[in-house]
Amino acid sequence: ELFGDATTHHLDRPRKQHEKCLDAEQFLMFAQLSAHARFASARLLRSSSVSALTATTTASSSSSSVLPRSAAPLHSQLFSPVAHRAAPFSVSASTLAFNSSALHTNWLSCSLKCEQPDDHRLQQQTQRCISTGRPGTTYHFQKSMPRLPIPELDDSLSKYMRAVSPLLSPEELERTQAAVEAFRTGEGPALHAELKARDAADPENSFINPFWDDMYLESRVPLPINVNPFLQFTSEERPAMQDMCKRAANFLHASALFRIALKNESLEPDVFHVGEVTNTSWFKTLITFIPEAIAYYPAYLLKGYPLDMCQYPRLFGTTRLPHESRDIVQTAPDSRHVVVALGGRFYRMDIVNADDSAVSFVDLEAQLRGLLKAHEAGQLQAGDANVGLFTTLERTRWSQLRKQLEECSAQNRSSLESIDSALFTLCLDAEAEPTGHASAAHTFLHSDGRNRWFDKSFSAVVTRNGKAALNFEHSWGDGVSVLRFANEVYDEMLSTEVWADVTAEQVEASPLPQALPFELDASLRTEVESAERSFEKLCKSLCFEVMSFEDFGKDVIKGFKISPDGLVQMAMQLAYHRLYHRLASTYESASTAGFRKGRTECIRPVSPAVVELIKAFGNPTATNEERQAALRTAVDSHSANSLEAKIGKGMDRHLYALLCIAKQKNPDQLPSLFADPAWTLLNHNILSTSTLVSPAIEGGGFGPVVEDGYGVGYGVVDDGMRFAISSYKDADETHRYAEEIREALRDIRTVLEGLCGWAGDPLDPVKSINEQRKTVSSLKRE
């Protein structure tokens, strides 16, 4: 549209082999033609180095200097958002060399993956910054990230009423409406004004961040199950890499490369690419010349949305330290070691050399094999074992025992310091060989607690049969940064060629990791035994059901032109209502990482449209058209709520911040909105849900957030779905809920296909809704 038919024809015509689609000389010509790129033509053409680049690129006939066809919009928009008047800059031709090696992204995690299979990508990222002489650009967009907006008070209150009204009786609804109106005209505006004033006084922060930190760190509940989720890596298909020590060494090496790139700020920024332009190597080179204060805007206009990276410095070397009333998060930025947990004891092991290079695969494997050999021979008996069980306790109790542990001996203090400052914990579960998804979930979510240190930013767990997962503490960061790390490391591990097993001589010559013994007195040994009993009781009360649904997946759902996430959320609502004959307060997590220091927002799937959906699907006389209309309306409502949450227009975090301010002012008398029972009802999240899809991740899960609720982690892929459902209910009831989700999904497909009847048993595809009701009632009686 900007350059006319001739340009469009040039960009769209079929390319001959080795032909350049758009070289640097043509790029500059098109920039001159665009009135919106005056800065680009004035500054770039004035640079002698760009002339050198033009000559170099034009002379080359290699396809490696091709600009992608999707580059057309950039020429007119890259520099147009701002009237930047910086002094002319000079760059070398090698710095601006246009390269066609495409970079692609996993849409959920926004992690960047290089299409160059012959090299290790993380090493390339480090070398690229060093080879060009450019400083690292990991945080290039950070200064220009938009701030998380504070919604209008009236909007948040309206959304609150929409979310809570389906859960209330007519009498309760009338009472809540009165409480909301009293808040709207009473304390609400003053609290809202104070929140805005605090936000304005702290421009480098987000309005929710201080309150969210307090929410996590003041909580006294034990971390495992309640706070720490897990992400299970996709299983290795190469038999040699299914060995515990070899896979652990591969993970350690990849993690070291990631840490080096992050510390050197050569790791690529996190960007969510909607368009194609921002995901090209030449754009990523050009954007580094835009000042950091405005770098966000060119990417934004070209449909590349940079994500906040303020959590990344706390990915490594971070520990949540227990305190009496509020924990603290502590980071050791220069750490080079990890702590290996094996048999309930801990060992210190460097994975980064003093020159900031990664320790080799062979050295890592040799150390791990030597450690495992000594453990199995019973040679590692120094000090007391199972001290990690203390991290499973209620936080105040753990803080008291930690003080006692420190006072017991200088050796204990030294061991704690090494654990606290470690990059992360590697847990070698030499006795665990999970085969099914449910057994793996129990292993990675909690295990028996003996071989864990749940306070670390994350722990990598590797089992005897080569299964691997991340268990991460949640106060320091959210899933976006952890999933980016998991994706990057998984790609690096997958690209690593299988190296020969280390020899016995290499194992003997390799030093063992340094032991970190603990010295316990009789009182502390008793506390370890008590912690073991209480944690065993908690773990036994948790039920985990993993349900694979293979009837259809994202491909079929998209064919119906309906949101996959919305469809799954409606299936969970139908399933819960069919089993319990009521709606439940439901929480779905949404990331606000598109804003500076954004965390998460809550999507509320239950809405008035869901009430109509339940009615339509529960009415035997309703037509298929009526059911489909109700379904689409409910899904559209959910999609709108999701979008509002992600762009900072949700209501949960806003109202929670107002509640925190009100408590600070007068903890003994809450405003009408928060004193109303409906507020407690809405925040008693019986269904706590989160979605996750990544080629690097085979599964994941978390515990329920309330005693009578479910934790549902789910993922929708092209040809199916998987649900990881946790609860403190009995196994049969959890299984019935999983099966109700399965049947609800089948019913929804039947409605969307416009067929008569309901999907049930494959041999009886027209099973009536009345028969469905009888089956569910019978199951409940049983």
C-alpha positions in Angstrom: 0.0 0.0 0.0 2.8 2.4 0.8 5.1 1.7 -2.1 2.7 1.0 -4.9 2.1 -1.8 -7.3 5.6 -1.9 -8.6 7.0 -2.5 -5.2 4.3 -5.0 -4.3 5.0 -6.9 -7.5 8.7 -7.0 -6.8 8.2 -8.3 -3.3 5.5 -10.9 -4.2 6.8 -12.3 -7.5 8.2 -15.8 -7.3 11.9 -15.8 -6.6 14.4 -17.6 -8.7 17.0 -19.7 -7.0 19.8 -17.6 -5.4 17.9 -14.4 -6.3 17.8 -11.6 -3.7 14.3 -10.6 -2.8 15.3 -7.2 -1.5 18.9 -6.0 -1.0 20.2 -3.2 1.1 20.3 -0.7 -1.8 16.6 -1.3 -2.6 15.8 -1.1 1.1 17.3 2.4 1.3 15.6 3.4 -2.0 12.2 2.4 -0.5 13.0 4.2 2.7 13.6 7.4 0.6 10.3 6.9 -1.2 8.3 6.9 2.1 7.4 10.2 3.5 7.0 8.5 6.9 10.6 7.4 6.9 12.3 10.8 6.6 14.5 10.0 9.6 15.6 6.7 8.1 16.6 8.2 4.8 18.2 11.2 6.3 20.3 9.4 8.9 21.0 6.1 7.2 22.0 7.6 3.8 24.3 10.0 5.6 26.3 7.2 7.1 29.3 6.1 5.1 29.2 2.7 6.8 25.8 2.1 5.4 27.2 2.8 1.9 29.8 0.2 2.6 27.0 -2.2 3.6 25.1 -1.5 0.4 28.2 -2.2 -1.7 29.0 -5.3 0.2 25.4 -6.7 0.1 24.8 -5.7 -3.5 28.1 -7.5 -4.6 27.1 -10.7 -2.9 24.9 -13.2 -4.7 24.5 -15.4 -1.7 21.0 -16.1 -0.5 22.2 -15.4 3.0 21.8 -11.7 2.4 18.1 -11.8 1.5 15.6 -9.7 3.3 12.3 -11.5 3.9 9.3 -10.5 1.9 7.5 -9.6 5.0 9.8 -6.6 5.4 7.8 -4.2 3.3 5.9 -2.4 6.2 9.1 -1.8 8.1 10.6 0.7 5.6 8.0 3.3 6.3 7.2 2.6 10.0 10.5 1.7 11.7 11.5 5.2 12.6 8.1 7.0 12.3 6.6 6.7 15.8 8.9 9.3 17.2 10.7 12.4 16.1 14.1 11.1 17.1 16.9 13.6 16.4 20.0 11.8 17.6 23.4 12.6 16.2 24.4 10.6 13.1 25.6 7.2 14.1 28.3 5.1 12.4 28.2 1.3 12.3 30.3 -1.3 10.5 29.1 -3.3 7.6 29.5 -6.5 9.6 27.3 -5.1 12.4 24.4 -4.4 10.0 24.9 -7.5 7.8 21.5 -8.7 6.8 21.1 -12.4 7.3 18.2 -14.7 6.2 18.5 -17.2 9.0 15.0 -16.9 10.4 14.1 -16.8 14.0 10.8 -18.2 15.1 8.9 -18.2 18.3 6.8 -20.5 20.5 3.6 -18.4 20.8 2.8 -19.2 24.4 6.2 -18.6 26.0 7.4 -16.0 23.4 10.8 -17.8 23.5 13.0 -17.3 20.4 14.3 -20.3 18.6 16.9 -20.2 15.9 16.6 -22.2 12.7 20.3 -23.2 12.6 20.4 -26.8 13.7 24.2 -27.3 13.3 25.1 -25.0 16.2 24.1 -24.4 19.8 21.8 -21.4 19.8 22.6 -20.1 23.2 26.3 -20.1 22.4 25.5 -18.3 19.1 23.7 -15.6 21.0 26.6 -14.9 23.2 29.1 -15.0 20.4 27.0 -12.8 18.2 27.2 -9.9 20.7 30.9 -10.5 21.3 31.7 -10.8 17.6 30.0 -7.5 16.7 31.4 -5.6 19.6 28.0 -4.5 20.5 26.9 -4.4 24.2 24.2 -6.9 25.2 20.6 -6.1 24.4 18.7 -8.4 26.7 16.9 -5.4 28.4 16.8 -3.2 25.3 13.1 -2.6 25.5 12.8 -2.4 29.3 13.1 1.4 29.7 10.3 2.0 27.1 7.9 -0.6 28.3 4.4 0.8 28.9 3.2 0.9 32.5 0.4 -1.3 33.8 -2.7 0.8 33.7 -5.0 1.3 36.6 -8.6 0.6 35.5 -11.4 3.0 36.1 -13.2 2.3 39.4 -16.6 2.1 37.8 -15.3 -0.4 35.2 -13.9 -2.6 37.8 -17.0 -2.6 39.9 -19.2 -3.4 36.9 -16.9 -6.3 36.0 -17.0 -7.5 39.6 -20.8 -7.6 39.5 -20.7 -9.5 36.2 -18.3 -12.1 37.7 -20.0 -12.6 41.1 -23.7 -12.4 40.1 -23.9 -16.0 38.7 -22.8 -17.3 42.1 -25.4 -15.6 44.1 -29.1 -16.1 45.0 -31.5 -13.3 44.2 -31.4 -12.2 47.9 -27.6 -12.3 48.0 -27.3 -10.5 44.7 -29.5 -7.6 46.1 -27.3 -7.3 49.2 -24.1 -7.3 47.1 -25.5 -4.7 44.7 -26.1 -2.4 47.7 -22.6 -3.1 49.1 -21.0 -2.3 45.7 -23.0 0.9 45.3 -22.0 2.0 48.8 -18.4 1.5 47.9 -18.8 3.3 44.6 -20.1 6.4 46.4 -18.3 6.0 49.7 -14.7 4.8 50.4 -14.0 3.6 46.8 -13.0 6.9 45.1 -10.7 7.9 47.9 -8.9 4.5 47.9 -8.7 4.6 44.1 -7.2 8.1 44.2 -4.6 7.0 46.8 -3.7 4.0 44.6 -3.1 6.3 41.6 -1.0 8.7 43.7 1.2 5.8 44.9 1.5 4.5 41.4 2.6 8.0 40.1 5.2 8.3 42.9 6.8 5.0 41.8 7.1 5.2 38.0 9.6 2.3 37.7 7.1 -0.1 39.3 3.6 -1.4 38.6 0.7 -0.6 40.9 0.1 -4.3 41.8 3.7 -5.4 42.3 4.2 -4.3 46.0 0.9 -5.8 47.0 1.6 -9.0 45.1 5.0 -9.4 46.7 3.4 -9.0 50.1 0.6 -11.5 49.2 3.2 -14.2 48.4 5.8 -13.4 51.1 3.4 -12.9 54.0 1.7 -16.2 53.3 2.6 -18.8 55.9 1.5 -21.9 54.0 4.1 -24.5 53.1 5.6 -24.0 49.6 5.2 -27.5 48.1 1.8 -28.1 46.5 0.4 -24.8 47.7 2.9 -22.4 45.9 5.4 -24.3 43.8 4.1 -25.7 40.5 6.1 -28.0 38.2 6.8 -28.2 34.4 7.8 -31.6 33.1 10.2 -31.7 30.1 9.3 -33.7 27.1 10.8 -37.1 27.3 14.1 -37.8 25.5 13.7 -40.2 22.6 17.4 -40.9 22.3 18.1 -44.0 24.5 21.6 -42.8 25.5 20.2 -39.5 26.8 17.6 -41.3 29.0 20.4 -42.0 31.4 20.0 -39.9 34.6 23.6 -38.6 34.8 23.8 -37.9 31.1 20.5 -36.0 30.9 21.4 -34.1 34.1 24.8 -33.1 32.6 23.1 -32.0 29.4 20.7 -29.9 31.4 23.4 -28.3 33.5 25.5 -27.4 30.5 22.5 -25.8 28.7 21.5 -24.0 31.8 25.1 -22.6 32.2 24.9 -21.3 28.6 21.6 -19.6 29.3 23.0 -18.1 32.6 26.1 -16.8 30.8 24.0 -15.2 28.0 21.7 -13.6 30.6 24.5 -12.3 32.7 26.3 -10.8 29.7 23.0 -9.4 28.6 23.4 -11.1 25.2 20.2 -13.1 25.5 17.6 -12.0 23.1 14.8 -9.9 24.5 11.4 -11.6 25.1 9.1 -10.5 22.3 5.6 -11.8 21.4 5.6 -11.8 17.6 2.2 -11.4 16.0 3.5 -10.0 12.7 6.4 -11.4 10.8 8.7 -8.4 10.5 9.8 -8.2 14.1 10.9 -11.9 14.1 13.5 -11.4 11.4 17.2 -11.1 12.1 17.7 -7.9 10.2 15.0 -6.2 12.2 16.5 -7.4 15.4 19.8 -5.9 14.3 18.3 -2.5 13.3 16.2 -2.2 16.5 19.4 -2.2 18.6 20.2 1.2 17.1 17.0 2.7 18.4 17.6 4.4 21.8 16.3 2.2 24.7 13.9 5.0 25.8 11.8 4.6 22.7 12.8 1.1 21.4 9.4 -0.4 22.3 7.4 1.7 19.9 8.8 0.6 16.5 8.3 -3.1 17.5 4.8 -2.4 18.8 3.7 -0.7 15.5 5.0 -3.7 13.6 3.1 -6.2 15.8 6.0 -7.3 17.9 5.2 -6.9 21.6 8.2 -6.8 23.9 7.6 -8.5 27.3 8.8 -7.3 30.7 12.1 -9.0 31.7 12.5 -7.6 35.2 12.1 -11.1 36.7 15.0 -12.7 34.8 17.8 -11.4 37.1 16.1 -13.5 39.9 15.9 -16.7 37.8 19.3 -17.8 39.0 20.9 -17.6 42.4 17.7 -16.8 44.2 16.2 -18.2 47.4 13.1 -17.4 49.4 14.3 -17.1 53.0 11.8 -17.9 55.8 11.1 -15.2 58.3 8.7 -14.9 61.2 6.0 -12.9 59.5 7.2 -12.1 56.0 9.8 -14.0 54.0 12.4 -12.2 51.9 13.8 -13.0 48.4 17.6 -13.0 48.2 19.7 -13.2 45.1 23.4 -13.9 44.6 24.1 -12.4 41.1 27.6 -13.7 40.7 27.0 -17.3 41.6 28.6 -20.0 39.5 27.6 -23.2 41.3 24.6 -25.4 41.7 23.7 -27.6 44.6 23.1 -31.3 43.8 20.7 -33.1 46.1 21.2 -36.9 46.3 19.9 -39.2 48.9 18.8 -36.4 51.1 22.2 -34.8 51.2 23.6 -31.7 49.4 26.7 -31.1 47.3 28.2 -28.0 45.7 29.3 -28.2 42.1 30.4 -25.4 39.7 28.8 -25.3 36.2 30.4 -22.0 35.1 34.1 -21.5 35.0 35.9 -18.5 36.5 36.3 -17.1 32.9 32.5 -17.2 32.5 32.5 -20.2 30.2 30.4 -23.3 30.7 31.9 -26.4 32.3 32.1 -29.2 29.6 29.6 -32.0 29.2 32.2 -34.6 30.0 33.4 -32.9 33.2 29.8 -32.5 34.4 28.9 -36.1 33.7 32.1 -37.4 35.3 31.4 -35.5 38.5 27.8 -36.7 38.6 28.7 -40.3 37.9 31.4 -40.1 40.6 28.9 -38.7 43.1 26.3 -41.4 42.2 28.9 -44.2 42.5 30.0 -43.0 45.9 26.4 -42.7 47.1 25.5 -46.2 46.0 28.6 -47.5 47.7 27.5 -45.9 50.9 30.6 -43.6 51.0 28.5 -40.4 51.4 27.4 -40.5 55.0 28.9 -37.3 56.4 26.4 -35.2 58.4 22.7 -35.6 58.9 20.4 -36.3 56.0 16.9 -35.1 55.0 17.3 -31.5 56.2 15.4 -30.4 53.1 12.2 -31.6 54.8 12.3 -28.3 56.8 11.4 -26.5 53.5 8.1 -28.3 53.5 6.9 -26.7 56.7 4.7 -23.8 57.5 6.9 -20.7 56.9 7.0 -19.3 60.5 7.9 -22.7 61.9 10.7 -23.1 59.3 12.1 -19.7 60.1 12.3 -20.7 63.8 14.0 -24.0 62.9 16.4 -22.3 60.5 17.6 -20.0 63.3 18.1 -23.1 65.5 20.0 -24.8 62.6 22.3 -21.8 62.2 23.0 -21.6 65.9 23.8 -25.3 66.1 27.2 -25.0 64.2 29.3 -22.9 61.8 29.2 -25.8 59.4 25.4 -25.5 59.1 25.7 -21.8 58.4 28.3 -22.5 55.7 26.1 -25.2 54.1 23.0 -22.9 54.2 25.0 -20.1 52.5 26.1 -22.4 49.7 22.5 -23.5 49.1 21.1 -20.0 49.3 23.6 -18.6 46.8 23.4 -21.6 44.4 22.2 -20.9 40.8 19.5 -23.6 41.4 19.2 -27.1 42.9 19.6 -30.2 40.9 17.7 -33.1 42.5 18.9 -36.5 41.4 16.1 -38.9 42.3 18.1 -42.1 42.0 15.3 -44.2 43.5 12.4 -42.8 41.4 11.4 -44.2 38.0 7.9 -42.8 37.3 6.3 -44.4 34.3 2.8 -42.9 34.1 1.8 -39.2 34.0 0.2 -39.3 37.5 3.2 -40.9 39.2 5.5 -38.4 37.5 3.2 -35.5 38.7 3.5 -36.7 42.3 7.3 -37.0 42.0 7.8 -33.6 40.4 5.2 -31.7 42.4 6.2 -32.9 45.9 8.0 -36.3 46.2 8.7 -37.2 49.8 10.5 -33.9 50.5 13.8 -35.5 51.6 15.7 -34.7 48.4 14.4 -31.2 47.8 15.0 -27.6 48.8 11.7 -25.9 47.9 12.9 -22.4 48.8 15.1 -22.1 45.6 14.0 -20.1 42.6 13.7 -23.4 40.9 14.9 -27.0 41.3 15.6 -29.3 38.3 14.5 -32.9 39.1 15.9 -35.8 37.1 14.8 -39.4 37.9 16.7 -42.7 37.4 14.9 -43.3 34.0 15.8 -39.8 32.7 12.5 -38.0 33.3 13.1 -34.3 34.0 11.1 -31.4 35.4 11.4 -27.9 36.9 9.7 -27.2 40.3 9.8 -23.5 40.9 9.0 -21.2 43.8 6.4 -18.6 42.7 7.0 -15.4 44.7 10.0 -14.2 42.6 8.4 -14.7 39.2 5.8 -16.1 36.9 5.5 -18.8 34.3 6.5 -16.6 31.3 10.1 -16.3 32.4 10.4 -19.9 33.6 8.8 -21.3 30.4 11.2 -19.2 28.3 14.1 -20.7 30.2 12.6 -24.2 29.8 12.1 -23.8 26.1 15.6 -22.4 25.5 17.3 -25.1 27.5 15.2 -27.9 26.0 16.1 -26.7 22.5 19.8 -26.6 23.5 19.6 -30.1 25.0 17.9 -31.5 21.9 20.5 -30.0 19.6 23.4 -31.6 21.6 24.8 -34.6 19.9 25.1 -37.7 22.1 28.6 -37.8 23.4 30.5 -40.9 24.4 30.0 -42.2 27.9 32.8 -41.1 30.3 35.3 -43.7 31.1 36.0 -45.1 34.6 39.3 -43.4 34.5 37.7 -40.0 33.8 35.3 -40.6 36.7 38.2 -41.5 39.0 40.2 -38.4 37.9 37.2 -36.1 38.3 36.8 -34.4 41.7 33.6 -35.1 43.6 31.3 -32.2 44.2 31.9 -30.6 47.6 29.8 -32.0 50.4 27.5 -29.6 52.3 26.9 -31.5 55.6 24.5 -30.5 58.3 25.1 -31.2 62.0 21.9 -31.6 64.0 21.3 -32.0 67.6 18.7 -34.3 69.1 16.0 -31.6 69.0 16.5 -30.9 65.3 16.6 -34.6 64.5 13.2 -34.9 66.1 11.9 -32.0 64.1 13.1 -33.6 60.9 11.1 -36.7 61.8 8.1 -34.6 62.6 8.3 -32.7 59.3 8.5 -36.0 57.5 5.3 -37.3 59.1 3.4 -34.1 58.5 4.5 -33.8 54.8 3.7 -37.5 54.2 0.2 -36.8 55.5 -0.2 -33.8 53.2 1.0 -35.7 50.2 -1.3 -38.7 50.8 -4.3 -36.3 50.9 -3.5 -35.0 47.4 -5.1 -36.8 44.4 -3.7 -36.3 40.9 -5.7 -37.4 37.8 -4.1 -36.9 34.4 -6.6 -37.2 31.6 -5.6 -37.4 27.9 -8.4 -36.4 25.5 -7.7 -37.6 21.9 -11.0 -37.2 20.2 -10.1 -33.8 18.7 -7.8 -30.9 19.4 -7.0 -27.4 18.2 -7.3 -28.2 14.5 -10.9 -29.3 14.8 -11.8 -26.4 17.2 -10.4 -23.8 14.9 -12.4 -25.3 12.1 -15.5 -24.3 14.0 -14.2 -20.7 14.3 -14.2 -20.7 18.1 -11.6 -20.1 20.7 -9.9 -23.3 21.9 -9.3 -21.9 25.4 -12.8 -20.6 25.7 -14.2 -23.9 24.6 -12.2 -25.8 27.2 -13.2 -23.4 29.9 -16.9 -23.9 29.0 -16.4 -27.7 29.1 -15.0 -27.4 32.6 -18.0 -25.3 33.7 -20.4 -27.8 32.2 -18.6 -30.7 33.8 -18.6 -29.1 37.3 -22.2 -28.2 37.1 -23.2 -31.7 36.0 -21.3 -33.2 38.9 -22.2 -30.8 41.6 -25.4 -29.0 40.3 -23.9 -25.6 40.9 -21.5 -23.1 39.5 -18.1 -22.5 41.1 -15.9 -19.5 41.4 -13.2 -20.1 38.7 -9.8 -18.5 38.3 -7.8 -18.6 35.0 -4.4 -17.0 35.0 -3.4 -14.4 32.4 0.0 -12.8 32.1 0.4 -9.0 32.1 4.1 -9.3 31.1 3.3 -6.9 28.2 3.7 -4.1 30.8 6.6 -3.0 33.0 6.8 -5.2 36.1 3.4 -6.7 35.2 2.6 -10.0 36.9 -0.7 -11.7 36.3 -4.3 -10.9 36.1 -7.3 -13.1 36.7 -9.8 -14.1 34.0 -13.2 -15.0 35.4 -14.7 -17.7 33.1 -18.0 -17.7 35.0 -20.3 -15.0 33.6 -24.1 -14.5 33.0 -23.4 -16.1 29.5 -22.3 -19.3 31.3 -25.6 -19.4 33.1 -27.4 -19.4 29.8 -25.0 -22.0 28.5 -25.8 -24.3 31.4 -29.5 -23.8 30.9 -29.3 -24.6 27.1 -27.2 -27.7 27.6 -29.4 -28.9 30.5 -32.7 -28.4 28.7 -33.7 -31.6 26.8 -36.1 -29.6 24.6 -33.5 -27.0 23.5 -32.6 -27.1 19.8 -29.1 -27.6 18.6 -29.1 -24.0 17.3 -30.0 -22.7 20.7 -27.3 -24.7 22.4 -24.7 -23.6 19.8 -25.8 -19.9 20.1 -25.4 -20.1 23.9 -22.0 -21.8 23.6 -20.7 -19.2 21.1 -22.0 -16.3 23.3 -20.3 -17.8 26.4 -17.0 -18.3 24.6 -17.1 -14.9 23.0 -17.7 -13.4 26.5 -14.7 -15.4 27.8 -12.5 -14.2 25.0 -13.4 -10.6 25.7 -12.6 -11.1 29.4 -9.3 -12.7 28.5 -8.3 -9.8 26.2 -9.2 -7.3 28.9 -7.1 -9.1 31.5 -4.1 -9.3 29.3 -4.1 -5.6 28.3 -4.4 -4.4 31.9 -8.2 -3.9 32.1 -9.1 -6.8 34.5 -10.7 -6.0 37.8 -9.2 -8.6 40.3 -5.8 -7.0 40.8 -7.3 -3.5 40.9 -9.8 -4.3 43.6 -7.2 -6.4 45.5 -4.9 -3.3 45.6 -7.7 -1.2 47.0 -8.4 -3.9 49.7 -4.7 -3.8 50.7 -4.8 0.0 51.1 -8.0 -0.2 53.1 -6.4 -2.8 55.4 -3.4 -0.6 55.9 -5.6 2.3 56.8 -8.0 0.5 59.1 -7.6 -3.3 59.4 -10.5 -3.5 61.9 -13.1 -2.1 59.6 -13.2 -3.0 55.9 -15.2 -1.1 53.3 -18.6 -2.5 52.4 -17.4 -4.2 49.2 -14.8 -6.3 51.0 -16.9 -7.0 54.1 -19.7 -8.5 51.9 -19.7 -12.3 51.8 -19.8 -12.2 48.0 -16.2 -11.0 48.0 -15.1 -14.0 50.0 -17.2 -16.3 47.8 -15.6 -15.0 44.6 -12.1 -15.3 45.9 -12.7 -18.9 47.1 -11.5 -20.3 43.8 -12.8 -23.8 43.6 -11.6 -24.2 40.1 -8.0 -22.8 39.7 -7.0 -23.2 36.1 -4.0 -22.5 33.9 -3.1 -23.4 30.4 0.2 -24.4 29.0 1.4 -25.5 25.6 5.0 -25.9 24.5 7.0 -28.6 22.5 9.4 -28.6 25.4 6.8 -29.4 28.0 5.2 -32.8 28.3 3.1 -32.0 31.4 2.8 -29.7 34.4 0.6 -29.1 37.3 -0.1 -27.5 40.7 -2.1 -28.1 43.8 -5.7 -26.8 44.4 -5.8 -23.4 46.1 -8.7 -24.3 48.4 -9.5 -27.5 50.3 -12.7 -28.2 48.4 -11.4 -27.2 45.0 -9.5 -28.5 42.0 -6.2 -27.4 40.4 -6.5 -27.9 36.7 -3.5 -27.5 34.4 -4.4 -28.1 30.7 -3.0 -27.8 27.3 -4.7 -27.9 23.8 -2.6 -29.2 21.0 -3.4 -29.8 17.3 -4.8 -33.3 17.8 -5.8 -33.5 21.4 -5.8 -32.1 25.0 -4.4 -33.1 28.3 -5.7 -32.2 31.8 -3.7 -32.5 35.0 -6.3 -32.3 37.8 -5.3 -32.1 41.5 -7.6 -32.2 44.5 -7.9 -33.1 48.1 -11.0 -35.1 47.3 -11.0 -38.9 47.0 -9.6 -40.4 43.8 -13.1 -41.6 42.5 -14.6 -38.1 42.8 -11.6 -36.5 41.0 -11.8 -39.2 38.3 -15.5 -38.5 37.8 -14.8 -34.8 37.3 -12.2 -35.7 34.7 -14.6 -37.9 32.9 -17.3 -35.2 33.0 -14.9 -32.9 31.3 -14.4 -35.6 28.6 -18.2 -36.0 28.1 -18.7 -32.2 28.0 -16.1 -31.8 25.3 -17.8 -34.5 23.2 -21.2 -32.9 23.7 -19.8 -29.5 22.6 -18.4 -31.0 19.5 -21.7 -32.6 18.7 -23.4 -29.3 19.1 -20.9 -27.5 16.9 -21.2 -30.1 14.2 -24.9 -29.6 14.2 -25.7 -33.3 14.9 -28.7 -34.6 16.8 -28.1 -36.2 20.2 -25.0 -36.3 22.4 -21.6 -37.8 22.2 -21.2 -40.4 24.8 -20.0 -44.0 24.5 -18.4 -44.4 21.0 -20.9 -47.3 20.4 -23.9 -45.1 21.3 -23.2 -41.6 19.8 -26.8 -40.5 20.3 -27.0 -41.1 24.0 -29.7 -38.8 25.3 -29.2 -36.0 27.8 -31.6 -37.7 30.2 -29.5 -40.9 30.2 -26.5 -38.7 30.8 -28.2 -37.3 33.9 -29.1 -40.7 35.2 -25.5 -41.9 34.7 -24.1 -39.0 36.6 -26.6 -39.4 39.4 -25.8 -43.0 39.7 -22.1 -42.3 39.9 -22.7 -39.7 42.7 -24.7 -42.2 44.7 -22.0 -44.8 44.3 
